[in-house]
Amino acid sequence: MMIAKMKLKLNKHCRAGETVVQWFNTASLQHTNKIKEFRMILNNRFQVLQNLIKEEEISIDDNWKGTKDATTLTCHTVTGGGNKRYHKEWISIETLDKIQERKKKAAINNSRTRTDKSKPQTGYKETNRQMRKNIRADKQTYIRQYKKLKEKEISNNHKTRRKQQ
């Protein structure tokens, strides 16, 4: 009895031929530099596809597969891959770029020997300091904007109550 249930559960989760849903951080595309980069790379990939279509006769399925691959590859390169982690809404794109830069420098630091780490370590410390400074500034601006929004809502509520009386 128990073996049959396990087999059913395994069959349910392990189906062959299913596609995996890919997630992309599309919030990063709100930044103008990222959207320009995304459009430029996507246009280049589509020009290559159009040249292939003109040279050869390609079926609709192959055309769709090429289009899909071009968009997913572009999303991977521009937005940083299929990362399911979401950042706080108040962290700006510049700060996220600083975080990525810090991660790269940390990886470089970890790959070197102790004597070779002195110069890259100072670079890591500086980027870490800059990143923390940016995060603090982003949070303060977000709190200020949120506070102004709530104050406007409260004042509008008071005005509507006065009109009703």
Summary of the structure (lengths in Angstrom):
residues: 165
radius of gyration: 25.0
end to end distance: 70.9
largest distance: 76.5
contacts: 352
relative contact order: 0.08
helix: 79%
strand: 0%
